[in-house]
Amino acid sequence: MKYLTSVYWERGNVADNNQDSLILLQVLTGRGRVLMAAVCDGMGGLAQGEVASGYVTRRLQEWFYGPLLRAIRKRKAYWVIRRSLDRLVYHMQEQLSQYAKQEGICLGTTMTVLIIWEKTYLLWHLGDSRVYRLCISGMGKGNKDGAECLTSDHVRGNNRLTKCVGSFGYERPDFKMGIVKAGQAMLLCSDGFRHCVTGREISDVLAPKVIAEEEQASRRLREIGEVCMKRGERDNISAVYIKAVK
Protein backbone atom coordinates (compact mmCIF):
# COMPACT_ATOMS: atom_id res chain seq x y z
CA MET A 1 0.00 0.00 0.00
CA LYS A 2 1.19 3.51 -0.87
CA TYR A 3 -0.19 6.83 0.36
CA LEU A 4 -1.02 10.19 -1.18
CA THR A 5 -0.64 12.74 1.64
CA SER A 6 -0.96 16.42 2.44
CA VAL A 7 -1.01 18.67 5.52
CA TYR A 8 -2.61 22.02 6.33
CA TRP A 9 -1.44 24.17 9.27
CA GLU A 10 -2.89 27.67 9.69
CA ARG A 11 -2.76 30.13 12.59
CA GLY A 12 -6.01 31.74 11.43
CA ASN A 13 -7.24 35.32 11.37
CA VAL A 14 -7.59 35.86 15.12
CA ALA A 15 -5.19 33.75 17.18
CA ASP A 16 -1.84 35.28 18.18
CA ASN A 17 0.03 32.02 17.63
CA ASN A 18 -0.57 28.49 16.42
CA GLN A 19 -1.03 26.04 19.28
CA ASP A 20 -1.65 23.07 16.96
CA SER A 21 1.13 20.62 16.19
CA LEU A 22 1.15 18.03 13.40
CA ILE A 23 3.31 15.12 12.33
CA LEU A 24 3.22 12.93 9.24
CA LEU A 25 5.82 10.19 8.97
CA GLN A 26 6.23 7.10 6.82
CA VAL A 27 8.91 4.45 6.41
CA LEU A 28 9.23 1.49 4.06
CA THR A 29 10.24 -1.56 6.12
CA GLY A 30 10.84 -5.21 5.36
CA ARG A 31 7.29 -5.82 6.59
CA GLY A 32 5.65 -3.14 4.47
CA ARG A 33 5.12 0.60 4.54
CA VAL A 34 4.30 2.15 7.92
CA LEU A 35 2.69 5.57 8.24
CA MET A 36 1.93 7.63 11.33
CA ALA A 37 0.01 10.92 11.48
CA ALA A 38 -0.98 12.92 14.54
CA VAL A 39 -2.86 16.11 15.36
CA CYS A 40 -2.36 17.74 18.76
CA ASP A 41 -4.35 20.88 19.58
CA GLY A 42 -2.98 22.83 22.56
CA MET A 43 -5.71 24.00 24.91
CA GLY A 44 -6.11 27.69 24.10
CA GLY A 45 -7.78 28.64 27.37
CA LEU A 46 -4.71 27.56 29.32
CA ALA A 47 -1.05 28.55 29.35
CA GLN A 48 1.51 27.36 26.81
CA GLY A 49 -0.75 25.23 24.63
CA GLU A 50 1.92 25.19 21.95
CA VAL A 51 4.42 23.77 24.47
CA ALA A 52 2.09 20.91 25.35
CA SER A 53 1.22 20.03 21.74
CA GLY A 54 4.81 20.37 20.55
CA TYR A 55 6.10 18.16 23.37
CA VAL A 56 3.58 15.41 22.57
CA THR A 57 4.32 15.38 18.84
CA ARG A 58 8.06 15.29 19.50
CA ARG A 59 7.68 12.29 21.80
CA LEU A 60 5.40 10.56 19.29
CA GLN A 61 8.04 11.00 16.60
CA GLU A 62 10.67 9.43 18.88
CA TRP A 63 8.29 6.54 19.58
CA PHE A 64 7.64 5.99 15.86
CA TYR A 65 11.33 5.67 14.96
CA GLY A 66 12.12 3.65 18.09
CA PRO A 67 9.64 1.30 19.83
CA LEU A 68 7.09 1.16 17.00
CA LEU A 69 9.48 0.19 14.21
CA ARG A 70 11.26 -2.27 16.51
CA ALA A 71 7.92 -3.90 17.33
CA ILE A 72 7.08 -4.20 13.65
CA ARG A 73 10.46 -5.69 12.78
CA LYS A 74 10.01 -8.27 15.56
CA ARG A 75 6.47 -9.09 14.35
CA LYS A 76 4.88 -8.06 17.64
CA ALA A 77 1.11 -8.33 17.99
CA TYR A 78 -1.10 -5.25 17.66
CA TRP A 79 -1.98 -5.31 21.37
CA VAL A 80 1.73 -4.95 22.18
CA ILE A 81 1.90 -1.81 20.03
CA ARG A 82 -1.23 -0.46 21.69
CA ARG A 83 0.18 -1.04 25.17
CA SER A 84 3.46 0.62 24.17
CA LEU A 85 1.76 3.86 23.14
CA ASP A 86 -0.50 3.78 26.20
CA ARG A 87 2.64 3.68 28.35
CA LEU A 88 4.06 6.63 26.44
CA VAL A 89 0.88 8.65 27.04
CA TYR A 90 1.15 7.91 30.77
CA HIS A 91 4.78 9.06 30.79
CA MET A 92 3.97 12.24 28.84
CA GLN A 93 1.17 12.97 31.31
CA GLU A 94 3.61 12.68 34.22
CA GLN A 95 6.19 14.92 32.54
CA LEU A 96 3.66 17.63 31.67
CA SER A 97 2.23 17.51 35.20
CA GLN A 98 5.70 18.01 36.68
CA TYR A 99 6.41 20.88 34.30
CA ALA A 100 3.08 22.55 35.10
CA LYS A 101 3.75 22.27 38.83
CA GLN A 102 7.20 23.84 38.46
CA GLU A 103 5.82 26.71 36.39
CA GLY A 104 2.67 27.18 38.46
CA ILE A 105 0.39 26.76 35.46
CA CYS A 106 -2.12 24.37 33.89
CA LEU A 107 -1.59 23.16 30.33
CA GLY A 108 -2.82 20.43 28.03
CA THR A 109 -3.37 19.24 24.49
CA THR A 110 -5.61 16.93 22.53
CA MET A 111 -3.90 13.91 20.98
CA THR A 112 -5.17 12.02 17.95
CA VAL A 113 -2.76 9.45 16.49
CA LEU A 114 -3.26 7.26 13.44
CA ILE A 115 -0.97 4.44 12.33
CA ILE A 116 -1.51 2.64 9.03
CA TRP A 117 0.49 -0.53 8.44
CA GLU A 118 -0.37 -2.16 5.16
CA LYS A 119 -4.20 -2.42 5.28
CA THR A 120 -4.66 -2.07 9.05
CA TYR A 121 -5.13 1.19 10.93
CA LEU A 122 -4.62 1.76 14.67
CA LEU A 123 -6.14 4.87 16.23
CA TRP A 124 -5.56 6.50 19.64
CA HIS A 125 -7.62 9.51 20.68
CA LEU A 126 -7.98 12.04 23.51
CA GLY A 127 -9.88 15.32 23.13
CA ASP A 128 -11.96 16.91 20.38
CA SER A 129 -9.74 16.64 17.34
CA ARG A 130 -11.23 14.13 14.90
CA VAL A 131 -10.48 11.39 12.39
CA TYR A 132 -12.77 10.91 9.39
CA ARG A 133 -12.71 7.99 6.99
CA LEU A 134 -13.64 9.21 3.51
CA CYS A 135 -15.09 6.40 1.44
CA ILE A 136 -16.00 5.88 -2.20
CA SER A 137 -18.87 3.98 -3.68
CA GLY A 138 -18.36 0.33 -4.50
CA MET A 139 -16.04 -0.29 -1.55
CA GLY A 140 -18.23 -3.01 -0.07
CA LYS A 141 -21.53 -3.56 1.65
CA GLY A 142 -22.60 -0.62 3.82
CA ASN A 143 -19.99 1.83 2.47
CA LYS A 144 -21.28 4.91 0.71
CA ASP A 145 -19.83 8.23 -0.36
CA GLY A 146 -19.34 10.38 2.72
CA ALA A 147 -17.30 11.16 5.81
CA GLU A 148 -17.46 8.63 8.65
CA CYS A 149 -16.23 10.04 11.96
CA LEU A 150 -14.12 7.43 13.77
CA THR A 151 -13.64 9.38 17.02
CA SER A 152 -15.80 10.66 19.87
CA ASP A 153 -15.47 14.23 21.16
CA HIS A 154 -14.40 14.28 24.80
CA VAL A 155 -16.24 17.46 25.73
CA ARG A 156 -19.04 18.65 27.97
CA GLY A 157 -20.91 21.89 28.47
CA ASN A 158 -19.47 24.80 26.51
CA ASN A 159 -16.92 22.66 24.62
CA ARG A 160 -14.96 21.97 27.79
CA LEU A 161 -12.53 19.09 27.29
CA THR A 162 -12.96 16.10 29.58
CA LYS A 163 -9.91 14.19 28.32
CA CYS A 164 -6.50 15.39 27.14
CA VAL A 165 -2.78 14.98 27.74
CA GLY A 166 -1.71 17.52 30.34
CA SER A 167 -1.73 18.51 33.99
CA PHE A 168 -5.11 16.97 34.87
CA GLY A 169 -4.43 13.30 35.60
CA TYR A 170 -3.95 10.32 33.30
CA GLU A 171 -6.67 9.24 30.88
CA ARG A 172 -6.18 6.14 28.77
CA PRO A 173 -6.74 7.02 25.11
CA ASP A 174 -9.72 5.67 23.21
CA PHE A 175 -8.48 2.97 20.86
CA LYS A 176 -9.86 1.71 17.59
CA MET A 177 -8.57 -0.68 14.97
CA GLY A 178 -9.81 -1.37 11.47
CA ILE A 179 -9.11 -1.74 7.77
CA VAL A 180 -8.23 0.89 5.16
CA LYS A 181 -8.90 -0.12 1.57
CA ALA A 182 -7.20 1.26 -1.53
CA GLY A 183 -9.14 4.31 -2.69
CA GLN A 184 -10.25 5.33 0.80
CA ALA A 185 -8.83 8.33 2.64
CA MET A 186 -8.33 9.39 6.24
CA LEU A 187 -8.58 12.96 7.50
CA LEU A 188 -7.19 14.00 10.88
CA CYS A 189 -8.13 17.52 11.93
CA SER A 190 -8.28 19.91 14.86
CA ASP A 191 -11.67 21.27 15.89
CA GLY A 192 -10.93 24.55 14.12
CA PHE A 193 -10.92 22.75 10.77
CA ARG A 194 -14.44 21.32 11.14
CA HIS A 195 -16.46 23.71 13.37
CA CYS A 196 -17.67 25.90 10.50
CA VAL A 197 -18.16 23.25 7.82
CA THR A 198 -20.43 20.24 7.59
CA GLY A 199 -19.47 16.61 7.18
CA ARG A 200 -21.06 16.72 3.73
CA GLU A 201 -18.85 19.67 2.72
CA ILE A 202 -15.78 17.82 3.96
CA SER A 203 -16.70 14.67 2.05
CA ASP A 204 -17.53 16.60 -1.14
CA VAL A 205 -14.30 18.63 -1.21
CA LEU A 206 -11.99 15.83 -0.06
CA ALA A 207 -13.67 12.87 -1.79
CA PRO A 208 -10.94 10.32 -2.61
CA LYS A 209 -12.33 9.72 -6.09
CA VAL A 210 -11.60 13.32 -7.14
CA ILE A 211 -8.12 13.63 -5.63
CA ALA A 212 -5.35 12.08 -7.70
CA GLU A 213 -2.30 14.19 -6.72
CA GLU A 214 -0.85 15.60 -3.51
CA GLU A 215 -0.98 19.18 -4.81
CA GLN A 216 -4.68 18.70 -5.46
CA ALA A 217 -5.19 17.53 -1.86
CA SER A 218 -3.24 20.55 -0.59
CA ARG A 219 -5.42 22.97 -2.55
CA ARG A 220 -8.60 21.39 -1.26
CA LEU A 221 -7.43 21.42 2.37
CA ARG A 222 -6.58 25.10 1.94
CA GLU A 223 -10.00 25.73 0.39
CA ILE A 224 -11.74 24.35 3.46
CA GLY A 225 -9.47 26.34 5.77
CA GLU A 226 -10.22 29.57 3.94
CA VAL A 227 -13.97 28.89 4.11
CA CYS A 228 -13.67 28.30 7.86
CA MET A 229 -11.96 31.66 8.35
CA LYS A 230 -14.52 33.47 6.18
CA ARG A 231 -17.29 31.94 8.29
CA GLY A 232 -15.76 33.30 11.48
CA GLU A 233 -13.57 30.49 12.83
CA ARG A 234 -11.35 31.97 15.56
CA ASP A 235 -9.23 28.91 16.34
CA ASN A 236 -6.12 27.49 14.70
CA ILE A 237 -6.92 25.27 11.72
CA SER A 238 -4.96 22.07 11.04
CA ALA A 239 -5.45 18.85 9.09
CA VAL A 240 -3.65 15.81 7.69
CA TYR A 241 -5.02 14.04 4.61
CA ILE A 242 -4.03 10.47 3.70
CA LYS A 243 -5.33 8.56 0.71
CA ALA A 244 -4.46 4.89 0.36
CA VAL A 245 -3.49 3.84 -3.17
CA LYS A 246 -2.33 0.56 -4.66
Buried (B, 14 or more C-beta within 10 A) or exposed (E): BEBBBBBBBBBBEEBEEBBBBBBBBBBEEEEBBBBBBBBBBBBBEBBBBBBBBBBBBEBBBEBBEEBBBEBBEEEBEBEEBBEBBBEBBBEBBEBBBEBBEEEEEBBBBBBBBBBBBEEBBBBBBBBBBBBBBBBBEEBEEEBEBBBBBBBEBBBEEEEEBBBBBBBBEEBEBBBBEEEBBBBBBBBBBBBBBBBBBEBEBBBBBBBBBEBEEBEEBBEBBBBBBEBBBEEEBBBBBBBBBBBBEE
